[in-house]
Amino acid sequence: MGLKEEFEEYVEKAKTLPAGTKNEDKLVLYGLYKQATVGPVNTDRPGMFNMTDRAKWDAWKAVEAKSKDEAMKDYITKVKQLLEAAS
């Protein structure tokens, strides 16, 4: 199985994470997902009154130095950690 296929498998597995998953962990996954699928941030930072989108943007910006492959690998690792912690 190639990296892209494994990444897509773990994107599906991430949807089964428990409801109690911390927002910080969800933001890490969001940033890695965006970096893996889109690449470096390509939008302006949302305004200060749009806190949810601003937090997502910040999470993506924090990992923009990673290559798409690195982001995929880190995403897979993070989902594995969260699933293990939940069981």
N, C-alpha and C positions, 0 to 999 in steps of 0.2 A: 504494500500500500504506500502510495506516495504521500508526501507531506500535505499537499492540498486536500487529498481525500481524507487523511487523518484529521486535518483541521476542520473540514466540513462535518465529520463525525462528532467531533467535540463541540462544535457550534450547536449541534442538535442535543448533545448530552447536557450542555449548559442550560438548556431550557428546562431541565428536570431538577435544577438546583432547588433546595428548600426555600420556602418563602422567607425564612429567617436569615438568609444570606445578607451579610453586611453591605451597606451601600458602598463602602470603600472598595470592597472586593468586586462589586458589580461595575464600579467605575474603572477599575484596573482592566477588567475584561472588555469593557466598552472601548477603552483606549487602544488596547492591543488588537481588537477586532477591526477597528477603523484603520489602524496602521497597516494591518495585514491585507485588508481588502481595498482600501483607497490610496494609502501611502501618506506622506506628510500632510499636515493640516493645510486645507485649501480654502478656508473661510475665515472671516474676521471673528474675533472673540465676541460672543453675545454680550449685551448690556448687563449692567449690575442688577437689574430688576428681574432678569431671566436666570435665576440661580441654578435651575436644573440643567439647562443647556450650557451654561457657563461652566459648571462642574464637569460635564461631559467633554467640553472643548478642552478644558485644562488637563483632563486625564489623557486625551489624545495627544495634546501638545507635549506632555511629559515623556512620551515614548517615540516621538517623531524621528529620533536619531537611529532607531532600529530599522533594519531592512525588513521587507515584507516576510521573508522566511524566518528571520529572528522573531518577529512579532507572532507568527503562526506557532512557532515552537513554544514561546513563552505563554501563549494563550492555552495551548494544550496542557502544559505543565500546571498552570493555574487552575484550570477546570479539574484536572486530576486531583490536585490538593484539596479543592473545595468539596469534591465528591467524597473523598476519603474522610475528611473531617466531619461530613454530614452522616456518615454511616456508623 
